[in-house]
Amino acid sequence: MKNWHIALITGITGAVALAIGLLIGHYAILKHGNAEQGHGSIGDIDESLIQHFMSEIDNKRIEDNLRELSKKPHMATTKGDIDLVKLMLDRWQNKETGLDEAKKVTYNVWLSFPQKDKPNSVTVVSPNGTELFKSQMKELNYTKDQLDPDVVQPFAAYAPAGTPKGRLVYANYGTMDDYQHLNQTIDLKNTIAIVKYGGTGRGNKGINGAKFGVTGVIVYTDPADINDGKTSDKNETYPHSWYLPPSGVERGSYKLNFGDQLTPYYPAKDYTFRQAESDVKGLSPIPAQPIGFEDARQLICEVQVNVFNKREVKPSDNVIGVIRGSVEPDRYVIYGNHRDSWVHGAIDPSSGTAVMLEITRVMGKMVKEGKWRPRRSIIFGSWGAEEFGLIGSTEWTEEYYKKLIERTVGYINVDIAVFANATLRASGSPAVQSVVFDAAKQVGTVQFSPEKPAFGFASHQTVGRTAGNVLMRLADSVVLPLNIRDYSEAIDQLYNTAERDFAPELLKQNISLDPLRSAVKKLKEAAGGLHTRISELRDRQVRHVIYASKNSDVETFPGLADAYQRALANGNAWDDVRKHLTIVTYTLESAASTLEAVI
């Protein structure tokens, strides 16, 4: 079964599937003067244009796109990636279906690669040093594409080189709790930890272990976590199903921070100061290597992790395409997806890019034929080096931060467009949920018909129609179709969770949630007032710190949840809880003040 998956998140990220993130912001400004020729420039959203757009989305073209995008491995900065940069430029510069403008934006970024002539491995060694077992250098070839010489060997990007040897210990997911539990009964100094994917970020597995004296980390994907327990490639896993085969290895970036690590907060251009590699934070200090679960079964006694990764600065390209807005060209709706993959990337990210190319073809054709031009400018981004830690999108955001923070009204990110079953999933900024609901209802249920050509790409087509529908509504509506009442209701739910889970312990620490409760109530009342005055509010920006990444499993205010968790663990960090309560309360008070009628 196919799956069309929509996730809504704030900011530019490499999220799974179809992701829609919103910088809640500028409402439309009616401007005087002549607009460029095109329907729907001055009036509100033209539903007939949306219907026309959706009818033009061609699932056969999406299939052809995906076949072209995934025929060769295209890890960031490799020949395969460079070829796709040319493809994106050719499509977006096409005279009949291209965009108003398309260009390549290059950054010189710090990446990490294995050495072809010195492959990484994990070995089992006897007490006298004899090698008893060696992990597979590459996955088993089930299809001819795996024979491509450009398929990169399994490696952990940014893991330092080294060949530590030691007693093997099983450390579950490699979380701090896992290592702490082990350390109560086992001396972890000079051991090699084998851990499962999940539970914490890849980079944390080595960072956490190093704190207890672990000298190397081996990471594998547990079939119980991802395969519903299925392990046999004879009749259960790929190529008989989508389940990971026994030799399959998940590649990934082993660092905590996004973007180029040598140029934090600034674009990685030629003029940019680069900090020393030794000053980079958030990298594993010990070697790490991923393996398949088939190899994980063989590891016993003493093992050696052999990592020969090299870190180097290389040029990586974003491709940027633009459709200029007719009334508010200085307001941007951004639609993007990363381009690079560890190997062929037929699902991540090329299913999303195949859809994006079809959306740009249809919209470009509508513009070229004079049928439509959006009210606001639409920027399309094909980001480079995402798999290494959201590098391309981060660098572009850093370079144009001043402009983007003032002008961006929304961001739609398409990554994995289709995966697993035919279920629509959506998450993200609550203020946009009504836009997604409207688009989803208008698009309707995925229709599978074996009689139709490329029927297997009906889900891709549905994603394209849904994402493009949302894009057009954000770009064309006179007043941005964002519902702040939905946002305030979500804030109310976050507060209720914090009160339920944290209040008893906070009372013991003489920490009151009353100011936060008051701020939440104030925001809710102000949001209700705004809903009735929405036509009077123009060019306002509401910034928030509510939805962000966090380490706590409790679904409430992230900073508060993290601080509360640290305080419980350390017993002496309650001032940090007070600090985060202040931040959240102040933010909500400020938001409410912004939404209230001007005195």
C-alpha positions as CSV (number, residue, x, y, z in Angstrom):
1,M,0.0,0.0,0.0
2,K,1.0,3.5,-0.6
3,N,1.0,6.3,2.0
4,W,0.7,10.0,1.6
5,H,2.0,11.6,4.7
6,I,1.7,15.3,5.7
7,A,3.7,16.7,8.6
8,L,3.5,20.4,9.6
9,I,6.5,21.9,11.3
10,T,7.9,25.3,11.9
11,G,11.0,26.4,10.1
12,I,13.1,24.9,7.3
13,T,13.8,21.3,8.2
14,G,14.3,18.0,6.7
15,A,11.2,16.4,8.0
16,V,9.8,13.1,6.9
17,A,7.2,13.0,4.2
18,L,5.2,16.0,3.2
19,A,6.0,18.6,5.7
20,I,4.4,22.0,6.0
21,G,6.1,24.5,8.3
22,L,4.8,28.0,8.9
23,L,6.6,31.1,10.2
24,I,3.3,32.6,11.4
25,G,3.5,36.1,10.1
26,H,2.7,38.8,7.8
27,Y,-0.8,39.2,6.8
28,A,-1.5,40.5,3.3
29,I,-0.9,44.2,2.4
30,L,-3.2,45.6,-0.2
31,K,-1.0,47.6,-2.5
32,H,-2.0,50.2,-5.1
33,G,-0.9,50.3,-8.7
34,N,-1.1,47.9,-11.6
35,A,-0.5,44.2,-10.9
36,E,1.2,41.9,-13.5
37,Q,-1.2,40.3,-15.9
38,G,-2.8,37.1,-14.4
39,H,-5.9,35.9,-12.8
40,G,-6.5,36.2,-9.1
41,S,-4.0,39.0,-8.6
42,I,-6.2,41.5,-6.8
43,G,-9.2,39.4,-5.7
44,D,-9.2,36.6,-3.2
45,I,-8.4,32.9,-3.9
46,D,-9.8,31.7,-7.2
47,E,-11.2,28.2,-6.5
48,S,-11.4,27.5,-10.3
49,L,-7.6,28.0,-10.6
50,I,-7.0,25.5,-7.8
51,Q,-9.2,23.0,-9.5
52,H,-7.4,23.6,-12.8
53,F,-4.0,23.1,-11.0
54,M,-5.1,19.8,-9.4
55,S,-6.5,18.5,-12.7
56,E,-3.1,19.1,-14.4
57,I,-1.0,17.1,-11.8
58,D,0.0,14.0,-13.8
59,N,0.9,10.8,-12.0
60,K,2.7,9.4,-15.1
61,R,5.0,12.5,-15.1
62,I,5.7,12.0,-11.4
63,E,6.6,8.4,-12.1
64,D,9.0,9.5,-14.9
65,N,10.5,12.1,-12.5
66,L,11.1,9.5,-9.8
67,R,12.7,7.1,-12.2
68,E,15.1,9.8,-13.4
69,L,15.8,11.1,-9.9
70,S,16.6,7.7,-8.4
71,K,18.4,5.9,-11.2
72,K,21.8,6.7,-9.8
73,P,23.2,7.2,-6.2
74,H,23.4,10.9,-5.4
75,M,25.1,11.5,-2.1
76,A,25.8,15.2,-1.5
77,T,28.6,16.6,-3.8
78,T,29.0,13.4,-5.8
79,K,28.6,13.3,-9.6
80,G,25.1,11.9,-9.1
81,D,24.2,14.9,-7.0
82,I,25.8,17.4,-9.5
83,D,23.8,15.8,-12.3
84,L,20.6,16.3,-10.4
85,V,21.5,20.0,-9.9
86,K,21.6,20.3,-13.7
87,L,18.3,18.5,-14.0
88,M,16.6,20.8,-11.6
89,L,18.0,23.9,-13.4
90,D,16.9,22.6,-16.8
91,R,13.4,22.0,-15.6
92,W,13.0,25.3,-13.8
93,Q,14.5,27.2,-16.7
94,N,12.3,25.6,-19.3
95,K,10.8,28.2,-21.7
96,E,7.3,26.6,-21.6
97,T,6.9,25.2,-18.1
98,G,9.8,26.8,-16.1
99,L,9.7,29.5,-13.4
100,D,10.5,33.2,-13.6
101,E,14.0,32.6,-12.3
102,A,16.2,29.6,-11.3
103,K,19.8,29.7,-10.1
104,K,22.4,27.6,-8.3
105,V,23.6,28.8,-4.9
106,T,26.8,27.1,-3.7
107,Y,28.2,26.8,-0.2
108,N,31.6,25.3,0.9
109,V,30.6,23.0,3.6
110,W,32.3,20.6,6.0
111,L,31.3,17.0,5.2
112,S,32.5,13.5,6.1
113,F,33.1,10.5,3.9
114,P,34.5,7.0,4.1
115,Q,37.6,6.0,2.2
116,K,37.0,3.7,-0.8
117,D,40.4,2.1,-0.5
118,K,40.2,1.8,3.2
119,P,36.7,0.6,4.1
120,N,35.3,0.8,7.6
121,S,34.4,-2.5,9.4
122,V,33.7,-4.2,12.7
123,T,35.7,-7.3,13.5
124,V,35.7,-10.0,16.2
125,V,39.2,-10.7,17.3
126,S,40.6,-13.5,19.5
127,P,42.8,-12.8,22.5
128,N,45.9,-13.4,20.4
129,G,44.6,-10.9,17.8
130,T,43.3,-13.3,15.2
131,E,40.4,-12.0,13.2
132,L,37.4,-14.3,13.7
133,F,34.7,-12.3,12.0
134,K,34.4,-9.2,9.8
135,S,31.2,-7.2,9.1
136,Q,30.0,-7.0,5.5
137,M,31.5,-4.2,3.4
138,K,28.2,-3.6,1.5
139,E,24.6,-4.9,1.5
140,L,23.7,-8.0,-0.4
141,N,22.7,-7.4,-4.0
142,Y,19.0,-8.1,-4.6
143,T,18.7,-5.8,-7.6
144,K,21.2,-4.6,-10.1
145,D,21.1,-1.0,-8.9
146,Q,23.0,-2.2,-5.7
147,L,25.9,-3.1,-8.0
148,D,26.5,0.6,-8.9
149,P,30.1,1.5,-8.0
150,D,28.8,4.8,-6.6
151,V,26.8,3.1,-3.8
152,V,28.6,4.4,-0.7
153,Q,29.8,1.8,1.9
154,P,28.0,1.9,5.3
155,F,29.5,4.6,7.5
156,A,28.6,7.1,10.3
157,A,29.1,10.6,8.9
158,Y,31.3,12.8,11.2
159,A,32.3,9.8,13.4
160,P,36.1,10.3,14.0
161,A,38.6,7.9,12.6
162,G,40.1,5.3,14.9
163,T,40.4,1.6,15.6
164,P,39.4,1.0,19.2
165,K,39.3,-2.6,20.5
166,G,37.6,-3.8,23.6
167,R,35.0,-6.0,25.4
168,L,31.6,-5.8,23.7
169,V,28.7,-4.5,25.9
170,Y,25.0,-4.2,24.8
171,A,23.7,-0.7,25.7
172,N,20.2,-0.8,24.4
173,Y,19.6,2.5,22.6
174,G,22.7,4.3,24.0
175,T,20.7,6.9,26.0
176,M,22.2,8.4,29.2
177,D,19.8,6.3,31.2
178,D,21.0,3.1,29.4
179,Y,24.6,3.8,30.1
180,Q,23.9,4.8,33.7
181,H,22.0,1.6,34.2
182,L,24.9,-0.5,32.8
183,N,27.5,1.4,34.8
184,Q,25.9,0.3,38.0
185,T,27.1,-3.2,37.5
186,I,29.7,-3.1,34.7
187,D,32.9,-1.1,34.3
188,L,32.4,0.5,30.9
189,K,35.9,1.9,30.6
190,N,37.6,0.8,27.4
191,T,34.5,-1.2,26.2
192,I,32.8,-1.1,22.8
193,A,29.1,-0.5,23.0
194,I,26.6,-2.0,20.6
195,V,23.4,-0.1,20.5
196,K,20.1,0.0,18.5
197,Y,18.9,2.9,16.3
198,G,16.2,5.0,18.1
199,G,15.8,6.2,21.6
200,T,18.1,9.2,21.1
201,G,19.9,10.9,18.2
202,R,22.7,9.1,16.4
203,G,25.3,11.6,17.7
204,N,24.2,11.1,21.3
205,K,25.0,7.4,21.2
206,G,28.7,8.1,21.1
207,I,28.6,11.3,23.1
208,N,26.8,9.6,26.0
209,G,29.0,6.5,25.9
210,A,32.2,8.5,26.0
211,K,31.2,10.0,29.3
212,F,31.4,6.5,30.8
213,G,34.7,5.5,29.2
214,V,33.3,3.7,26.2
215,T,35.8,3.9,23.3
216,G,33.7,2.9,20.3
217,V,30.1,2.4,19.2
218,I,28.4,-0.1,16.9
219,V,24.9,0.8,15.7
220,Y,22.4,-1.6,14.2
221,T,18.7,-1.4,13.3
222,D,16.7,-3.9,15.4
223,P,14.1,-5.8,13.3
224,A,11.7,-5.6,16.3
225,D,11.7,-1.9,15.9
226,I,11.4,-1.4,12.2
227,N,10.5,-4.8,10.7
228,D,7.6,-6.0,12.9
229,G,10.1,-8.7,14.0
230,K,10.6,-10.1,10.5
231,T,14.2,-11.1,9.7
232,S,14.3,-13.6,6.7
233,D,15.1,-12.4,3.2
234,K,13.8,-15.7,1.9
235,N,10.2,-14.7,2.2
236,E,9.7,-11.8,4.7
237,T,12.0,-8.9,4.1
238,Y,13.0,-7.0,0.9
239,P,12.7,-8.0,-2.0
240,H,9.5,-9.7,-0.9
241,S,8.3,-6.7,1.1
242,W,9.4,-3.2,2.2
243,Y,11.0,-4.5,5.4
244,L,14.8,-4.0,5.8
245,P,16.8,-7.0,4.7
246,P,19.3,-8.6,7.1
247,S,22.3,-7.0,5.5
248,G,20.7,-3.5,5.2
249,V,22.5,-0.7,7.0
250,E,21.1,2.7,7.9
251,R,23.5,5.4,7.0
252,G,23.3,8.8,8.8
253,S,24.9,11.9,10.2
254,Y,26.3,11.5,13.7
255,K,26.2,15.1,14.9
256,L,23.8,17.1,17.1
257,N,23.7,20.5,15.3
258,F,22.3,21.6,12.0
259,G,24.1,23.3,9.2
260,D,27.8,23.6,8.4
261,Q,29.7,23.1,11.7
262,L,32.7,25.3,10.9
263,T,30.5,28.4,10.2
264,P,27.7,28.4,12.8
265,Y,25.1,31.2,12.3
266,Y,26.8,32.4,9.1
267,P,26.6,31.1,5.5
268,A,29.5,28.9,4.5
269,K,30.9,31.2,1.8
270,D,34.4,32.0,0.8
271,Y,34.5,35.1,3.0
272,T,33.3,33.4,6.1
273,F,35.5,32.8,9.1
274,R,35.8,29.1,9.9
275,Q,36.3,27.9,13.4
276,A,38.8,25.1,14.1
277,E,37.6,21.5,13.9
278,S,38.6,21.0,17.5
279,D,36.1,23.7,18.6
280,V,33.1,22.1,16.9
281,K,30.5,21.0,19.5
282,G,28.0,18.2,19.3
283,L,30.2,15.5,17.6
284,S,30.9,12.0,18.9
285,P,34.4,11.9,20.4
286,I,34.6,8.2,19.7
287,P,34.5,6.1,16.5
288,A,31.1,4.7,15.4
289,Q,30.1,2.3,12.7
290,P,26.6,1.1,11.6
291,I,26.0,-2.5,10.6
292,G,23.1,-4.8,9.6
293,F,21.2,-6.8,12.1
294,E,22.5,-10.0,10.4
295,D,26.1,-9.0,11.4
296,A,25.0,-7.8,14.9
297,R,24.0,-11.4,15.7
298,Q,27.6,-12.5,15.2
299,L,29.3,-10.1,17.5
300,I,30.7,-11.7,20.7
301,C,33.5,-11.2,23.2
302,E,36.1,-8.8,22.1
303,V,35.6,-6.6,19.0
304,Q,37.4,-3.9,17.1
305,V,35.8,-0.9,15.4
306,N,37.7,0.2,12.3
307,V,36.7,3.7,11.2
308,F,38.7,5.6,8.5
309,N,36.4,8.5,7.8
310,K,37.8,11.7,6.4
311,R,36.3,15.2,7.0
312,E,36.7,17.8,4.3
313,V,35.2,21.0,3.0
314,K,33.5,20.6,-0.4
315,P,31.1,22.7,-2.5
316,S,27.4,21.8,-2.2
317,D,24.7,23.4,-4.3
318,N,21.1,24.5,-3.6
319,V,18.9,25.2,-6.6
320,I,16.5,28.1,-6.1
321,G,13.5,28.8,-8.3
322,V,11.1,31.8,-8.1
323,I,7.6,32.8,-9.3
324,R,7.3,36.5,-8.6
325,G,4.2,37.7,-6.8
326,S,1.9,40.1,-8.6
327,V,0.7,42.2,-5.6
328,E,3.0,41.4,-2.7
329,P,6.3,40.3,-4.4
330,D,8.1,41.0,-1.1
331,R,6.1,38.3,0.8
332,Y,7.4,34.8,0.3
333,V,5.8,31.4,0.4
334,I,8.7,28.9,0.3
335,Y,8.3,25.3,-0.9
336,G,11.3,23.0,-0.6
337,N,12.9,19.5,-0.3
338,H,16.4,18.2,-0.1
339,R,17.9,16.6,-3.1
340,D,20.7,14.4,-1.8
341,S,20.4,10.9,-0.5
342,W,22.8,8.3,1.0
343,V,22.2,6.0,-2.0
344,H,19.4,6.0,-4.6
345,G,16.8,7.7,-2.5
346,A,13.7,6.5,-4.3
347,I,11.6,7.3,-1.2
348,D,13.7,9.8,0.8
349,P,13.9,12.3,-0.8
350,S,13.1,11.6,-4.4
351,S,9.4,10.8,-3.9
352,G,9.1,14.4,-2.6
353,T,11.3,15.9,-5.3
354,A,9.3,14.0,-8.1
355,V,6.2,15.6,-6.7
356,M,7.8,19.1,-6.4
357,L,8.9,18.9,-10.1
358,E,5.4,18.2,-11.2
359,I,4.0,21.0,-9.1
360,T,6.5,23.5,-10.6
361,R,5.8,22.2,-14.1
362,V,2.1,22.8,-13.7
363,M,2.5,26.2,-12.0
364,G,5.2,27.3,-14.4
365,K,2.9,26.5,-17.4
366,M,0.0,28.4,-15.8
367,V,2.3,31.4,-15.4
368,K,3.8,31.2,-18.9
369,E,0.3,30.9,-20.5
370,G,-0.9,34.0,-18.5
371,K,-3.6,32.0,-16.7
372,W,-2.3,32.7,-13.2
373,R,0.3,34.6,-11.2
374,P,0.4,34.3,-7.4
375,R,-0.4,37.3,-5.2
376,R,2.8,36.6,-3.2
377,S,6.1,35.3,-4.5
378,I,6.7,31.6,-4.4
379,I,10.3,30.3,-3.8
380,F,11.1,26.7,-4.5
381,G,14.3,25.2,-2.9
382,S,16.1,22.1,-3.8
383,W,18.4,21.8,-0.8
384,G,21.9,20.2,-0.9
385,A,23.6,18.0,1.8
386,E,20.5,17.6,4.0
387,E,21.5,14.1,5.0
388,F,24.7,15.5,6.6
389,G,22.5,17.6,9.0
390,L,20.2,20.0,7.1
391,I,23.2,21.8,5.7
392,G,21.9,23.3,2.4
393,S,18.7,24.8,3.8
394,T,20.4,26.0,7.0
395,E,23.2,27.8,5.0
396,W,20.6,29.5,2.7
397,T,18.6,30.6,5.7
398,E,21.7,31.9,7.4
399,E,22.7,33.9,4.3
400,Y,19.2,35.4,3.8
401,Y,18.1,35.4,7.5
402,K,17.4,39.2,7.7
403,K,15.2,39.1,4.6
404,L,13.5,35.8,5.3
405,I,12.5,36.6,8.9
406,E,10.7,39.7,7.8
407,R,9.2,38.5,4.5
408,T,8.4,34.8,4.8
409,V,4.7,33.9,5.5
410,G,4.9,30.1,5.1
411,Y,7.1,27.2,4.4
412,I,6.1,23.8,2.9
413,N,8.7,21.1,2.9
414,V,8.3,17.9,0.9
415,D,10.5,15.0,1.8
416,I,9.1,11.5,1.9
417,A,5.8,12.0,0.0
418,V,4.7,8.3,0.0
419,F,5.5,5.6,2.5
420,A,3.8,2.5,3.9
421,N,0.0,2.7,3.8
422,A,-2.6,5.1,2.4
423,T,-3.0,7.2,5.5
424,L,-2.8,11.0,5.6
425,R,-0.8,12.3,8.5
426,A,-0.4,16.0,9.4
427,S,1.4,17.7,12.2
428,G,2.8,21.2,12.7
429,S,1.8,24.7,13.6
430,P,-1.8,24.6,14.7
431,A,-2.7,27.9,13.0
432,V,-2.5,26.2,9.6
433,Q,-4.6,23.1,10.3
434,S,-7.7,24.6,8.7
435,V,-5.8,25.2,5.5
436,V,-4.7,21.6,5.3
437,F,-8.2,20.4,6.2
438,D,-9.7,22.5,3.4
439,A,-7.1,21.2,0.9
440,A,-7.5,17.6,2.0
441,K,-11.3,17.7,1.7
442,Q,-11.0,19.3,-1.7
443,V,-8.5,16.7,-3.0
444,G,-10.4,13.7,-1.5
445,T,-9.4,10.1,-1.0
446,V,-6.6,8.4,-3.1
447,Q,-8.2,6.5,-6.0
448,F,-6.3,3.4,-7.1
449,S,-7.2,2.1,-10.5
450,P,-5.2,-0.7,-12.2
451,E,-6.8,0.2,-15.5
452,K,-5.1,3.6,-15.5
453,P,-1.5,4.1,-16.6
454,A,0.9,4.7,-13.6
455,F,-2.0,3.9,-11.2
456,G,0.7,3.0,-8.6
457,F,1.6,6.7,-8.4
458,A,-1.9,7.8,-7.4
459,S,-0.7,8.6,-3.9
460,H,2.1,10.7,-5.3
461,Q,-0.4,12.5,-7.4
462,T,-2.6,13.1,-4.3
463,V,0.3,14.5,-2.4
464,G,1.1,16.9,-5.3
465,R,-2.5,18.0,-5.4
466,T,-2.7,18.5,-1.6
467,A,0.6,20.3,-1.3
468,G,0.0,22.5,-4.3
469,N,-3.5,23.3,-3.0
470,V,-2.1,24.5,0.3
471,L,0.7,26.4,-1.5
472,M,-1.8,28.3,-3.7
473,R,-4.0,29.2,-0.7
474,L,-1.0,30.6,1.2
475,A,0.2,32.5,-1.9
476,D,-3.1,33.8,-3.2
477,S,-5.4,34.5,-0.2
478,V,-5.8,38.3,0.4
479,V,-5.7,37.5,4.2
480,L,-3.5,34.6,5.1
481,P,-5.8,31.6,5.9
482,L,-4.3,31.1,9.4
483,N,-6.6,30.5,12.4
484,I,-5.0,31.8,15.6
485,R,-7.8,30.3,17.6
486,D,-6.6,26.9,16.7
487,Y,-3.2,27.9,17.9
488,S,-4.4,29.2,21.2
489,E,-6.4,25.9,21.8
490,A,-3.2,23.9,21.2
491,I,-1.4,26.2,23.7
492,D,-4.2,25.4,26.2
493,Q,-3.7,21.7,25.7
494,L,0.1,22.1,26.3
495,Y,-0.6,23.9,29.6
496,N,-3.1,21.2,30.7
497,T,-0.4,18.6,30.1
498,A,2.2,20.6,32.1
499,E,-0.2,21.1,35.0
500,R,-1.1,17.4,35.0
501,D,2.5,16.1,34.8
502,F,4.5,18.7,36.6
503,A,2.4,20.6,39.1
504,P,2.8,18.2,42.1
505,E,6.5,18.3,42.0
506,L,6.7,22.0,41.2
507,L,4.6,22.8,44.2
508,K,7.1,20.9,46.4
509,Q,9.8,23.2,44.9
510,N,7.7,26.3,45.5
511,I,7.3,26.9,41.8
512,S,3.9,28.2,40.7
513,L,2.3,27.7,37.3
514,D,-0.2,30.5,38.0
515,P,1.5,33.1,35.9
516,L,1.7,30.7,33.0
517,R,-2.0,29.9,33.4
518,S,-2.8,33.5,33.3
519,A,-0.7,34.1,30.1
520,V,-2.4,31.1,28.4
521,K,-5.9,32.5,29.3
522,K,-4.9,36.0,28.1
523,L,-3.6,34.6,24.8
524,K,-6.8,32.6,24.3
525,E,-9.0,35.7,24.8
526,A,-6.9,37.8,22.6
527,A,-7.0,35.1,19.8
528,G,-10.7,35.1,20.0
529,G,-10.7,38.9,19.6
530,L,-8.3,38.7,16.7
531,H,-10.5,36.3,14.8
532,T,-13.2,39.0,14.6
533,R,-10.8,41.7,13.6
534,I,-8.6,39.8,11.2
535,S,-9.3,42.1,8.3
536,E,-7.9,45.0,10.3
537,L,-4.6,43.3,11.2
538,R,-2.0,43.8,8.6
539,D,1.7,43.2,8.4
540,R,2.0,41.8,11.9
541,Q,4.4,39.0,12.8
542,V,3.9,36.6,15.7
543,R,7.1,34.8,16.7
544,H,7.0,31.7,18.9
545,V,9.1,29.4,20.9
546,I,6.4,26.9,21.6
547,Y,7.0,24.3,18.9
548,A,10.7,23.2,18.8
549,S,12.7,20.1,19.2
550,K,13.0,18.7,22.7
551,N,14.4,15.8,24.6
552,S,11.5,15.1,26.9
553,D,8.7,12.6,26.0
554,V,6.1,14.8,27.6
555,E,4.1,16.7,25.0
556,T,4.1,20.2,26.5
557,F,6.2,23.3,26.3
558,P,9.6,21.9,25.1
559,G,12.0,24.2,27.1
560,L,9.9,23.7,30.3
561,A,9.8,19.9,29.7
562,D,13.5,19.6,29.2
563,A,14.3,21.8,32.2
564,Y,11.9,19.8,34.4
565,Q,13.5,16.5,33.3
566,R,17.0,17.8,34.0
567,A,15.9,19.1,37.4
568,L,14.4,15.8,38.4
569,A,17.6,14.0,37.3
570,N,20.0,16.4,38.9
571,G,18.0,17.6,41.9
572,N,19.6,21.0,41.8
573,A,18.4,22.7,38.6
574,W,15.1,24.1,39.6
575,D,16.2,27.6,38.8
576,D,16.4,26.5,35.2
577,V,12.7,25.5,35.4
578,R,11.9,28.9,36.8
579,K,13.9,30.5,33.9
580,H,12.0,28.5,31.2
581,L,8.7,29.3,32.9
582,T,9.6,32.9,32.6
583,I,10.5,32.6,28.9
584,V,7.2,30.8,28.0
585,T,5.1,33.1,30.1
586,Y,6.7,36.2,28.6
587,T,6.4,34.9,25.1
588,L,2.6,34.2,25.5
589,E,2.1,37.6,27.3
590,S,3.8,39.3,24.4
591,A,1.8,37.3,21.8
592,A,-1.4,38.2,23.5
593,S,-0.4,41.9,23.6
594,T,0.3,41.8,19.9
595,L,-3.1,40.3,19.1
596,E,-5.1,42.7,21.2
597,A,-6.8,45.7,19.6
598,V,-4.6,48.7,19.4
599,I,-5.5,51.2,22.2
